[in-house]
């Protein structure tokens, strides 16, 4: 099924009309912020996962980048996401809101421009490949370092930041790997190119602290799920060699969801395939996003028409 509608600056437009001028400082300088969100099929219809939290982070990113005033509230954007998902009729899809400088700011003064907002959706299934969930993927430690937090703002999903990820991912793929692990400026493990990272040692989870990473919403969900399953979770610095000695290593993010790393820098991790703790968390995550565990129903924003909402009220 192809994309039919995009939400652009206040309403739905046909997808082919959702264009921006070539002379656009947001495009030329990477002056934009975005979110990656997923909508899932549930027994009650399509639901967007942790929509409020994603839009809150979107607006936080806009604040960090000091974008011009945005003429829509968080509630407006939440409803716009629901509208565009419903309009395209996808039972499951990836959602991409983007706030960008659409006019002005050619002198690199971000606040001197005008902000626009677009929201697109598309069907996007296995980000790291169809077999990744079960078998795990191969990764290497990149030669590219994750941004220093005072060089680029690491708490914001700024469009221009992702040149760093693209360089690392492209290098790893050309070397025969599936994903890149990036170290922070101090030489500790930060995250992958589009995912946060966890180690499992003796059924306990360890994940790098938030100082130099993007504070992932999937990461936060995994921490909650792991603790609910009885695992301890620690946030502490992780060295490169600790990766090799872990029982399991997995990555998580909206696009990738949860995927194990079976090999890092040519070293087999654990059994060399997705481990039992990762599999249990994958199952718990799947149940949560598909509305199969009512404990996490508050994480779901259902995409319903008014009649359906009244019937379920």
Rosetta blueprint (number, residue, H / E / L):
1 X L
2 X L
3 X L
4 X L
5 X E
6 X E
7 X E
8 X E
9 X L
10 X L
11 X E
12 X E
13 X E
14 X E
15 X H
16 X H
17 X H
18 X L
19 X L
20 X L
21 X L
22 X L
23 X L
24 X L
25 X H
26 X H
27 X H
28 X H
29 X H
30 X L
31 X L
32 X E
33 X E
34 X E
35 X L
36 X L
37 X E
38 X E
39 X E
40 X E
41 X E
42 X E
43 X L
44 X L
45 X E
46 X E
47 X E
48 X E
49 X E
50 X L
51 X H
52 X H
53 X H
54 X H
55 X H
56 X H
57 X H
58 X H
59 X H
60 X H
61 X H
62 X H
63 X H
64 X H
65 X L
66 X L
67 X L
68 X L
69 X L
70 X L
71 X L
72 X L
73 X L
74 X H
75 X H
76 X H
77 X H
78 X H
79 X H
80 X H
81 X H
82 X H
83 X H
84 X H
85 X H
86 X H
87 X H
88 X H
89 X L
90 X L
91 X L
92 X L
93 X E
94 X E
95 X E
96 X E
97 X E
98 X E
99 X E
100 X E
101 X E
102 X E
103 X E
104 X L
105 X L
106 X L
107 X L
108 X L
109 X L
110 X H
111 X H
112 X H
113 X L
114 X E
115 X E
116 X E
117 X E
118 X E
119 X E
120 X E
121 X E
122 X E
123 X L
124 X L
125 X L
126 X L
127 X L
128 X L
129 X L
130 X L
131 X L
132 X H
133 X H
134 X H
135 X H
136 X L
137 X E
138 X E
139 X E
140 X E
141 X E
142 X L
143 X L
144 X L
145 X L
146 X L
147 X L
148 X L
149 X L
150 X L
151 X L
152 X L
153 X L
154 X L
155 X L
156 X L
157 X L
158 X E
159 X H
160 X H
161 X H
162 X H
163 X H
164 X H
165 X H
166 X H
167 X H
168 X H
169 X H
170 X H
171 X H
172 X H
173 X H
174 X H
175 X L
176 X L
177 X L
178 X L
179 X E
180 X E
181 X E
182 X E
183 X E
184 X L
185 X L
186 X L
187 X L
188 X L
189 X E
190 X E
191 X E
192 X E
193 X L
194 X L
195 X L
196 X E
197 X E
198 X E
199 X E
200 X E
201 X E
202 X L
203 X L
204 X E
205 X E
206 X E
207 X E
208 X L
209 X L
210 X L
211 X L
212 X L
213 X L
214 X L
215 X L
216 X L
217 X H
218 X H
219 X H
220 X H
221 X H
222 X H
223 X H
224 X H
225 X H
226 X H
227 X H
228 X H
229 X L
230 X L
231 X L
232 X L
233 X E
234 X E
235 X E
236 X L
237 X L
238 X L
239 X L
240 X H
241 X H
242 X H
243 X H
244 X H
245 X H
246 X L
247 X L
248 X E
249 X E
250 X E
251 X E
252 X E
253 X E
254 X L
255 X L
256 X L
257 X E
258 X E
259 X E
260 X E
261 X E
262 X E
263 X E
264 X E
265 X L
266 X L
267 X E
268 X E
269 X L
270 X L
271 X L
272 X L
273 X L
274 X L
275 X L
276 X H
277 X H
278 X H
279 X H
280 X H
281 X H
282 X H
283 X H
284 X H
285 X H
286 X H
287 X H
288 X H
289 X H
290 X L
291 X L
292 X L
293 X L
294 X H
295 X H
296 X H
297 X H
298 X H
299 X H
300 X E
301 X E
302 X E
303 X L
304 X L
305 X L
306 X H
307 X H
308 X H
309 X H
310 X H
311 X H
312 X H
313 X L
